[in-house]
Amino acid sequence: MELKDLIREIHQLEWQMRAYEDKYGLLSRDFYEALQTGELAEFDGEEGYHLDFLEWAGLYQIWLDRQRAYQELLRKQPFAEHIHRVTMVA
C-alpha cells in the first residue's frame, strides 16, 4: 500500500470516529483506553451503546494499524523520494 493510500484511509477512519467523538464527548484515544481498562463496563450489553462501542473500538484499532503501517513505510522511504513520486504521478 502506498503512503497516499494510507493517508486517505486514515482520514476516512478519523471522519468516521469523529461522529462517535461528537456523540459521546470523548476523543477516540480516551474512549479506547477507558474501554480497555473496564471503565465502560456498566454499558456492556446495553442496547444503544453496545453496537456503537464495538464499531468505534474497531475503527480505532484499524486506525492504529494504519498509523503503524504509515510510520513503517515512512521509515523505509526518504521524504524527498516520496514527494517526487507522488507529484510525478499526480
Backbone as CSV, one residue per row, in Angstrom:
resi,resn,N_x,N_y,N_z,CA_x,CA_y,CA_z,C_x,C_y,C_z
1,MET,0.848,-1.175,0.000,0.000,0.000,0.000,0.893,1.238,0.000
2,GLU,0.510,2.232,-0.765,1.249,3.487,-0.865,0.916,4.409,0.316
3,LEU,1.834,5.319,0.599,1.603,6.287,1.676,0.320,7.083,1.449
4,LYS,0.121,7.544,0.213,-1.066,8.369,-0.051,-2.354,7.580,0.170
5,ASP,-2.323,6.274,-0.115,-3.498,5.432,0.138,-3.747,5.297,1.638
6,LEU,-2.668,5.125,2.383,-2.794,5.039,3.841,-3.340,6.340,4.420
7,ILE,-2.868,7.459,3.903,-3.337,8.763,4.385,-4.831,8.913,4.129
8,ARG,-5.278,8.540,2.929,-6.712,8.611,2.622,-7.521,7.745,3.586
9,GLU,-7.024,6.536,3.817,-7.737,5.623,4.704,-7.753,6.146,6.146
10,ILE,-6.632,6.689,6.600,-6.557,7.274,7.946,-7.570,8.409,8.086
11,HIS,-7.639,9.274,7.076,-8.589,10.389,7.130,-10.034,9.897,7.134
12,GLN,-10.321,8.870,6.356,-11.674,8.302,6.338,-12.041,7.730,7.713
13,LEU,-11.109,7.008,8.312,-11.347,6.443,9.644,-11.560,7.552,10.672
14,GLU,-10.755,8.607,10.577,-10.897,9.729,11.512,-12.259,10.399,11.356
15,TRP,-12.716,10.515,10.123,-14.032,11.096,9.866,-15.122,10.245,10.515
16,GLN,-15.011,8.918,10.374,-15.991,8.016,10.974,-15.929,8.074,12.507
17,MET,-14.722,8.105,13.059,-14.578,8.159,14.517,-15.089,9.481,15.079
18,ARG,-14.949,10.542,14.309,-15.380,11.863,14.769,-16.876,11.877,15.101
19,ALA,-17.666,11.120,14.367,-19.105,11.052,14.660,-19.337,10.504,16.068
20,TYR,-18.579,9.487,16.452,-18.703,8.930,17.803,-18.133,9.889,18.844
21,GLU,-17.042,10.555,18.505,-16.459,11.523,19.437,-17.460,12.639,19.741
22,ASP,-18.135,13.111,18.696,-19.147,14.157,18.883,-20.335,13.639,19.685
23,LYS,-20.753,12.430,19.390,-21.927,11.850,20.056,-21.687,11.610,21.544
24,TYR,-20.492,11.101,21.890,-20.217,10.710,23.280,-19.295,11.674,24.028
25,GLY,-18.790,12.697,23.347,-17.990,13.716,24.018,-16.634,13.249,24.504
26,LEU,-16.055,12.269,23.815,-14.714,11.761,24.148,-13.900,11.623,22.875
27,LEU,-12.612,11.876,22.977,-11.731,11.550,21.859,-11.586,10.037,21.790
28,SER,-11.357,9.532,20.606,-11.269,8.083,20.404,-10.191,7.450,21.272
29,ARG,-9.072,8.113,21.408,-7.969,7.600,22.232,-8.430,7.381,23.672
30,ASP,-9.148,8.359,24.218,-9.621,8.266,25.600,-10.726,7.221,25.747
31,PHE,-11.620,7.165,24.763,-12.664,6.137,24.774,-12.037,4.750,24.780
32,TYR,-11.065,4.531,23.907,-10.463,3.205,23.774,-9.738,2.800,25.057
33,GLU,-9.039,3.750,25.651,-8.344,3.473,26.915,-9.352,3.112,28.013
34,ALA,-10.448,3.865,28.093,-11.485,3.580,29.094,-12.118,2.216,28.846
35,LEU,-12.308,1.873,27.590,-12.877,0.569,27.249,-11.931,-0.553,27.672
36,GLN,-10.642,-0.374,27.395,-9.640,-1.388,27.713,-9.443,-1.579,29.212
37,THR,-9.613,-0.519,29.972,-9.401,-0.610,31.424,-10.670,-0.983,32.183
38,GLY,-11.764,-1.182,31.450,-13.005,-1.602,32.092,-13.859,-0.475,32.643
39,GLU,-13.468,0.760,32.391,-14.229,1.897,32.914,-15.618,2.016,32.297
40,LEU,-15.832,1.352,31.168,-17.133,1.435,30.497,-17.940,0.151,30.651
41,ALA,-17.540,-0.690,31.595,-18.190,-1.993,31.789,-19.683,-1.870,32.083
42,GLU,-20.094,-0.788,32.693,-21.517,-0.632,33.019,-22.394,-0.560,31.766
43,PHE,-21.785,-0.299,30.615,-22.538,-0.220,29.365,-22.559,-1.545,28.598
44,ASP,-21.859,-2.562,29.103,-21.790,-3.859,28.420,-23.186,-4.404,28.150
45,GLY,-23.431,-4.706,26.895,-24.699,-5.311,26.512,-25.886,-4.364,26.461
46,GLU,-25.688,-3.115,26.843,-26.799,-2.156,26.819,-27.076,-1.728,25.387
47,GLU,-28.324,-1.892,25.003,-28.721,-1.500,23.664,-28.459,-0.008,23.479
48,GLY,-28.049,0.356,22.300,-27.765,1.756,22.030,-26.304,2.108,22.243
49,TYR,-25.658,1.421,23.153,-24.241,1.658,23.401,-23.396,0.531,22.823
50,HIS,-23.834,-0.673,23.017,-23.042,-1.857,22.689,-22.535,-1.837,21.242
51,LEU,-23.441,-1.671,20.291,-23.029,-1.681,18.887,-22.144,-0.486,18.548
52,ASP,-22.498,0.685,19.076,-21.660,1.869,18.858,-20.246,1.630,19.377
53,PHE,-20.146,1.109,20.591,-18.836,0.901,21.200,-18.026,-0.140,20.434
54,LEU,-18.694,-1.184,19.957,-17.988,-2.200,19.161,-17.436,-1.600,17.877
55,GLU,-18.269,-0.845,17.180,-17.819,-0.244,15.924,-16.725,0.786,16.168
56,TRP,-16.912,1.621,17.170,-15.934,2.662,17.486,-14.589,2.036,17.841
57,ALA,-14.608,1.017,18.667,-13.360,0.334,19.040,-12.712,-0.302,17.813
58,GLY,-13.515,-0.894,16.943,-12.985,-1.496,15.722,-12.347,-0.466,14.813
59,LEU,-13.010,0.665,14.647,-12.454,1.747,13.835,-11.124,2.223,14.412
60,TYR,-11.082,2.362,15.727,-9.860,2.838,16.374,-8.721,1.829,16.210
61,GLN,-9.023,0.550,16.323,-7.992,-0.478,16.140,-7.452,-0.463,14.712
62,ILE,-8.339,-0.303,13.746,-7.898,-0.216,12.349,-7.065,1.043,12.157
63,TRP,-7.504,2.154,12.762,-6.766,3.415,12.671,-5.352,3.257,13.238
64,LEU,-5.230,2.596,14.391,-3.909,2.346,14.978,-3.039,1.521,14.035
65,ASP,-3.632,0.505,13.430,-2.910,-0.343,12.484,-2.425,0.466,11.282
66,ARG,-3.288,1.318,10.747,-2.907,2.141,9.587,-1.842,3.169,9.971
67,GLN,-1.917,3.697,11.184,-0.888,4.629,11.652,0.472,3.935,11.724
68,ARG,0.479,2.702,12.238,1.733,1.935,12.308,2.272,1.648,10.910
69,ALA,1.382,1.260,10.004,1.791,0.972,8.627,2.354,2.224,7.964
70,TYR,1.731,3.362,8.203,2.200,4.634,7.663,3.610,4.938,8.166
71,GLN,3.812,4.830,9.478,5.125,5.111,10.059,6.189,4.155,9.520
72,GLU,5.820,2.903,9.363,6.759,1.905,8.847,7.161,2.227,7.407
73,LEU,6.192,2.549,6.570,6.504,2.914,5.184,7.330,4.189,5.122
74,LEU,7.008,5.128,5.971,7.724,6.397,6.003,9.195,6.192,6.357
75,ARG,9.469,5.269,7.266,10.860,4.987,7.650,11.641,4.340,6.509
76,LYS,10.944,3.613,5.653,11.612,2.891,4.572,11.869,3.762,3.349
77,GLN,11.208,4.901,3.266,11.296,5.723,2.069,11.649,7.164,2.438
78,PRO,12.737,7.691,1.876,13.093,9.084,2.162,11.959,10.035,1.758
79,PHE,11.786,11.094,2.530,10.710,12.052,2.268,10.771,12.613,0.851
80,ALA,11.952,13.047,0.448,12.095,13.666,-0.875,11.693,12.682,-1.976
81,GLU,12.121,11.443,-1.837,11.776,10.423,-2.833,10.261,10.242,-2.905
82,HIS,9.637,10.210,-1.761,8.181,10.047,-1.719,7.481,11.223,-2.402
83,ILE,7.896,12.439,-2.096,7.262,13.626,-2.675,7.435,13.638,-4.186
84,HIS,8.629,13.292,-4.662,8.853,13.225,-6.109,7.910,12.211,-6.749
85,ARG,7.777,11.069,-6.128,6.924,10.006,-6.650,5.466,10.447,-6.745
86,VAL,4.990,11.057,-5.690,3.583,11.464,-5.639,3.294,12.584,-6.631
87,THR,4.178,13.563,-6.709,3.913,14.707,-7.580,4.106,14.366,-9.050
88,MET,4.927,13.389,-9.358,5.113,12.983,-10.755,3.915,12.178,-11.246
89,VAL,3.281,11.432,-10.350,2.141,10.592,-10.719,0.880,11.429,-10.859
90,ALA,0.744,12.429,-10.003,-0.497,13.228,-9.956,-0.729,14.045,-11.188
